[in-house]
Amino acid sequence: MFRSGHHEWRRRPAPATAQRREHLNRLIPGISAGGHQTYGYRRVHAAPPRTG
């Protein structure tokens, strides 16, 4: 049976870019809180990446 392209697209895993963004979205609040929410984008970008 033929499946629509939309449903095939929805079943695919997220692209690497989306996975990296999601990972950063989890890290940034912790970096910001660690800097007492005074960090700008330069400090957040320069912060060493945390694994986990």
Biopython code that builds the backbone (N, CA, C, O; Angstrom):
import numpy as np
from Bio.PDB.StructureBuilder import StructureBuilder

atoms = [
    (1, "MET", "N", (0.844, -1.170, 0.000)),
    (1, "MET", "CA", (0.000, 0.000, 0.000)),
    (1, "MET", "C", (0.899, 1.247, 0.000)),
    (1, "MET", "O", (1.964, 1.254, 0.618)),
    (2, "PHE", "N", (0.469, 2.264, -0.679)),
    (2, "PHE", "CA", (1.216, 3.515, -0.788)),
    (2, "PHE", "C", (1.020, 4.367, 0.472)),
    (2, "PHE", "O", (-0.102, 4.547, 0.944)),
    (3, "ARG", "N", (2.125, 4.884, 1.001)),
    (3, "ARG", "CA", (2.041, 5.782, 2.160)),
    (3, "ARG", "C", (2.323, 7.197, 1.691)),
    (3, "ARG", "O", (3.123, 7.413, 0.780)),
    (4, "SER", "N", (1.669, 8.144, 2.309)),
    (4, "SER", "CA", (1.925, 9.523, 1.917)),
    (4, "SER", "C", (3.312, 9.932, 2.392)),
    (4, "SER", "O", (3.816, 9.402, 3.382)),
    (5, "GLY", "N", (3.920, 10.864, 1.695)),
    (5, "GLY", "CA", (5.233, 11.358, 2.063)),
    (5, "GLY", "C", (5.240, 11.993, 3.439)),
    (5, "GLY", "O", (6.241, 11.918, 4.152)),
    (6, "HIS", "N", (4.146, 12.612, 3.819)),
    (6, "HIS", "CA", (4.056, 13.253, 5.126)),
    (6, "HIS", "C", (4.225, 12.227, 6.244)),
    (6, "HIS", "O", (4.972, 12.459, 7.194)),
    (7, "HIS", "N", (3.537, 11.103, 6.134)),
    (7, "HIS", "CA", (3.614, 10.092, 7.185)),
    (7, "HIS", "C", (4.998, 9.449, 7.225)),
    (7, "HIS", "O", (5.490, 9.115, 8.303)),
    (8, "GLU", "N", (5.624, 9.274, 6.080)),
    (8, "GLU", "CA", (6.986, 8.757, 6.052)),
    (8, "GLU", "C", (7.923, 9.741, 6.740)),
    (8, "GLU", "O", (8.791, 9.341, 7.516)),
    (9, "TRP", "N", (7.748, 11.024, 6.456)),
    (9, "TRP", "CA", (8.585, 12.070, 7.045)),
    (9, "TRP", "C", (8.428, 12.093, 8.568)),
    (9, "TRP", "O", (9.416, 12.257, 9.285)),
    (10, "ARG", "N", (7.214, 11.934, 9.064)),
    (10, "ARG", "CA", (6.961, 11.965, 10.504)),
    (10, "ARG", "C", (7.624, 10.795, 11.226)),
    (10, "ARG", "O", (7.953, 10.910, 12.407)),
    (11, "ARG", "N", (7.822, 9.692, 10.550)),
    (11, "ARG", "CA", (8.397, 8.504, 11.172)),
    (11, "ARG", "C", (9.922, 8.527, 11.214)),
    (11, "ARG", "O", (10.530, 7.746, 11.945)),
    (12, "ARG", "N", (10.546, 9.413, 10.440)),
    (12, "ARG", "CA", (12.006, 9.469, 10.392)),
    (12, "ARG", "C", (12.569, 9.989, 11.704)),
    (12, "ARG", "O", (11.911, 10.762, 12.400)),
    (13, "PRO", "N", (13.784, 9.571, 12.047)),
    (13, "PRO", "CA", (14.431, 10.137, 13.239)),
    (13, "PRO", "C", (14.776, 11.612, 13.005)),
    (13, "PRO", "O", (14.906, 12.064, 11.867)),
    (14, "ALA", "N", (14.917, 12.326, 14.079)),
    (14, "ALA", "CA", (15.238, 13.752, 13.978)),
    (14, "ALA", "C", (16.622, 13.929, 13.348)),
    (14, "ALA", "O", (17.525, 13.136, 13.613)),
    (15, "PRO", "N", (16.797, 14.963, 12.517)),
    (15, "PRO", "CA", (18.109, 15.211, 11.931)),
    (15, "PRO", "C", (19.127, 15.603, 13.003)),
    (15, "PRO", "O", (18.756, 16.001, 14.107)),
    (16, "ALA", "N", (20.398, 15.488, 12.668)),
    (16, "ALA", "CA", (21.474, 15.780, 13.616)),
    (16, "ALA", "C", (21.387, 17.210, 14.140)),
    (16, "ALA", "O", (21.650, 17.451, 15.318)),
    (17, "THR", "N", (21.023, 18.157, 13.285)),
    (17, "THR", "CA", (20.912, 19.552, 13.717)),
    (17, "THR", "C", (19.844, 19.702, 14.788)),
    (17, "THR", "O", (20.057, 20.397, 15.781)),
    (18, "ALA", "N", (18.715, 19.069, 14.599)),
    (18, "ALA", "CA", (17.631, 19.145, 15.588)),
    (18, "ALA", "C", (18.057, 18.483, 16.896)),
    (18, "ALA", "O", (17.698, 18.956, 17.975)),
    (19, "GLN", "N", (18.814, 17.399, 16.808)),
    (19, "GLN", "CA", (19.287, 16.732, 18.019)),
    (19, "GLN", "C", (20.260, 17.622, 18.776)),
    (19, "GLN", "O", (20.205, 17.689, 20.004)),
    (20, "ARG", "N", (21.162, 18.315, 18.056)),
    (20, "ARG", "CA", (22.105, 19.237, 18.713)),
    (20, "ARG", "C", (21.366, 20.385, 19.377)),
    (20, "ARG", "O", (21.697, 20.778, 20.495)),
    (21, "ARG", "N", (20.362, 20.925, 18.688)),
    (21, "ARG", "CA", (19.585, 22.031, 19.275)),
    (21, "ARG", "C", (18.881, 21.588, 20.550)),
    (21, "ARG", "O", (18.869, 22.315, 21.542)),
    (22, "GLU", "N", (18.302, 20.411, 20.523)),
    (22, "GLU", "CA", (17.616, 19.893, 21.710)),
    (22, "GLU", "C", (18.603, 19.716, 22.860)),
    (22, "GLU", "O", (18.291, 20.032, 24.008)),
    (23, "HIS", "N", (19.786, 19.212, 22.549)),
    (23, "HIS", "CA", (20.818, 19.049, 23.575)),
    (23, "HIS", "C", (21.199, 20.412, 24.165)),
    (23, "HIS", "O", (21.317, 20.549, 25.383)),
    (24, "LEU", "N", (21.390, 21.408, 23.314)),
    (24, "LEU", "CA", (21.738, 22.751, 23.800)),
    (24, "LEU", "C", (20.595, 23.360, 24.606)),
    (24, "LEU", "O", (20.831, 24.056, 25.593)),
    (25, "ASN", "N", (19.369, 23.101, 24.191)),
    (25, "ASN", "CA", (18.222, 23.629, 24.934)),
    (25, "ASN", "C", (18.154, 23.059, 26.345)),
    (25, "ASN", "O", (17.612, 23.699, 27.247)),
    (26, "ARG", "N", (18.699, 21.864, 26.541)),
    (26, "ARG", "CA", (18.758, 21.291, 27.886)),
    (26, "ARG", "C", (19.936, 21.859, 28.680)),
    (26, "ARG", "O", (19.846, 21.972, 29.903)),
    (27, "LEU", "N", (21.041, 22.220, 28.014)),
    (27, "LEU", "CA", (22.235, 22.694, 28.701)),
    (27, "LEU", "C", (22.167, 24.170, 29.100)),
    (27, "LEU", "O", (22.614, 24.538, 30.187)),
    (28, "ILE", "N", (21.624, 24.996, 28.247)),
    (28, "ILE", "CA", (21.696, 26.449, 28.444)),
    (28, "ILE", "C", (21.067, 26.909, 29.758)),
    (28, "ILE", "O", (21.658, 27.761, 30.422)),
    (29, "PRO", "N", (19.914, 26.402, 30.171)),
    (29, "PRO", "CA", (19.380, 26.867, 31.460)),
    (29, "PRO", "C", (20.331, 26.607, 32.630)),
    (29, "PRO", "O", (20.426, 27.431, 33.540)),
    (30, "GLY", "N", (21.027, 25.486, 32.616)),
    (30, "GLY", "CA", (21.985, 25.184, 33.682)),
    (30, "GLY", "C", (23.181, 26.121, 33.656)),
    (30, "GLY", "O", (23.659, 26.555, 34.704)),
    (31, "ILE", "N", (23.661, 26.429, 32.468)),
    (31, "ILE", "CA", (24.784, 27.369, 32.329)),
    (31, "ILE", "C", (24.354, 28.746, 32.822)),
    (31, "ILE", "O", (25.090, 29.416, 33.546)),
    (32, "SER", "N", (23.173, 29.150, 32.427)),
    (32, "SER", "CA", (22.662, 30.468, 32.820)),
    (32, "SER", "C", (22.465, 30.544, 34.331)),
    (32, "SER", "O", (22.822, 31.544, 34.952)),
    (33, "ALA", "N", (21.904, 29.504, 34.921)),
    (33, "ALA", "CA", (21.680, 29.499, 36.370)),
    (33, "ALA", "C", (23.012, 29.493, 37.115)),
    (33, "ALA", "O", (23.138, 30.114, 38.170)),
    (34, "GLY", "N", (24.005, 28.793, 36.569)),
    (34, "GLY", "CA", (25.322, 28.756, 37.195)),
    (34, "GLY", "C", (25.989, 30.120, 37.213)),
    (34, "GLY", "O", (26.836, 30.388, 38.066)),
    (35, "GLY", "N", (25.621, 30.965, 36.299)),
    (35, "GLY", "CA", (26.158, 32.324, 36.243)),
    (35, "GLY", "C", (25.208, 33.330, 36.861)),
    (35, "GLY", "O", (25.310, 34.531, 36.607)),
    (36, "HIS", "N", (24.285, 32.839, 37.674)),
    (36, "HIS", "CA", (23.278, 33.689, 38.346)),
    (36, "HIS", "C", (22.499, 34.518, 37.332)),
    (36, "HIS", "O", (22.122, 35.660, 37.597)),
    (37, "GLN", "N", (22.267, 33.919, 36.167)),
    (37, "GLN", "CA", (21.491, 34.505, 35.069)),
    (37, "GLN", "C", (22.055, 35.840, 34.615)),
    (37, "GLN", "O", (21.308, 36.713, 34.175)),
    (38, "THR", "N", (23.385, 36.007, 34.719)),
    (38, "THR", "CA", (24.014, 37.240, 34.245)),
    (38, "THR", "C", (24.848, 36.987, 32.992)),
    (38, "THR", "O", (25.446, 37.916, 32.449)),
    (39, "TYR", "N", (24.893, 35.739, 32.530)),
    (39, "TYR", "CA", (25.678, 35.413, 31.349)),
    (39, "TYR", "C", (24.971, 35.887, 30.087)),
    (39, "TYR", "O", (23.766, 35.694, 29.926)),
    (40, "GLY", "N", (25.731, 36.504, 29.201)),
    (40, "GLY", "CA", (25.235, 36.838, 27.874)),
    (40, "GLY", "C", (25.526, 35.692, 26.928)),
    (40, "GLY", "O", (26.046, 34.654, 27.339)),
    (41, "TYR", "N", (25.193, 35.879, 25.669)),
    (41, "TYR", "CA", (25.369, 34.782, 24.718)),
    (41, "TYR", "C", (26.831, 34.431, 24.516)),
    (41, "TYR", "O", (27.137, 33.278, 24.214)),
    (42, "ARG", "N", (27.740, 35.373, 24.670)),
    (42, "ARG", "CA", (29.160, 35.069, 24.487)),
    (42, "ARG", "C", (29.672, 34.121, 25.571)),
    (42, "ARG", "O", (30.407, 33.179, 25.275)),
    (43, "ARG", "N", (29.291, 34.365, 26.806)),
    (43, "ARG", "CA", (29.724, 33.486, 27.899)),
    (43, "ARG", "C", (29.067, 32.122, 27.794)),
    (43, "ARG", "O", (29.704, 31.103, 28.058)),
    (44, "VAL", "N", (27.808, 32.095, 27.413)),
    (44, "VAL", "CA", (27.118, 30.817, 27.277)),
    (44, "VAL", "C", (27.787, 30.015, 26.158)),
    (44, "VAL", "O", (27.990, 28.809, 26.292)),
    (45, "HIS", "N", (28.123, 30.680, 25.067)),
    (45, "HIS", "CA", (28.760, 30.003, 23.953)),
    (45, "HIS", "C", (30.161, 29.510, 24.326)),
    (45, "HIS", "O", (30.590, 28.456, 23.856)),
    (46, "ALA", "N", (30.866, 30.255, 25.156)),
    (46, "ALA", "CA", (32.228, 29.901, 25.546)),
    (46, "ALA", "C", (32.271, 28.863, 26.661)),
    (46, "ALA", "O", (33.315, 28.254, 26.892)),
    (47, "ALA", "N", (31.167, 28.651, 27.351)),
    (47, "ALA", "CA", (31.137, 27.684, 28.445)),
    (47, "ALA", "C", (31.479, 26.301, 27.924)),
    (47, "ALA", "O", (31.011, 25.911, 26.854)),
    (48, "PRO", "N", (32.280, 25.561, 28.655)),
    (48, "PRO", "CA", (32.628, 24.217, 28.201)),
    (48, "PRO", "C", (31.381, 23.326, 28.128)),
    (48, "PRO", "O", (30.538, 23.370, 29.024)),
    (49, "PRO", "N", (31.264, 22.535, 27.090)),
    (49, "PRO", "CA", (30.079, 21.666, 26.987)),
    (49, "PRO", "C", (30.073, 20.618, 28.093)),
    (49, "PRO", "O", (31.107, 20.044, 28.435)),
    (50, "ARG", "N", (28.911, 20.389, 28.630)),
    (50, "ARG", "CA", (28.742, 19.385, 29.684)),
    (50, "ARG", "C", (28.154, 18.148, 29.048)),
    (50, "ARG", "O", (27.195, 18.229, 28.279)),
    (51, "THR", "N", (28.718, 17.024, 29.362)),
    (51, "THR", "CA", (28.170, 15.776, 28.832)),
    (51, "THR", "C", (27.169, 15.208, 29.816)),
    (51, "THR", "O", (27.259, 15.418, 31.026)),
    (52, "GLY", "N", (26.231, 14.495, 29.270)),
    (52, "GLY", "CA", (25.299, 13.847, 30.174)),
    (52, "GLY", "C", (23.903, 13.959, 29.824)),
    (52, "GLY", "O", (23.044, 13.439, 30.536)),
]
sb = StructureBuilder()
sb.init_structure("model")
sb.init_model(0)
sb.init_chain("A")
sb.init_seg("    ")
for serial, (resi, resn, name, xyz) in enumerate(atoms, 1):
    if name == "N":
        sb.init_residue(resn, " ", resi, " ")
    sb.init_atom(name, np.array(xyz, "f"), 0.0, 1.0, " ", f" {name:<3s}", serial, name[0])
structure = sb.get_structure()
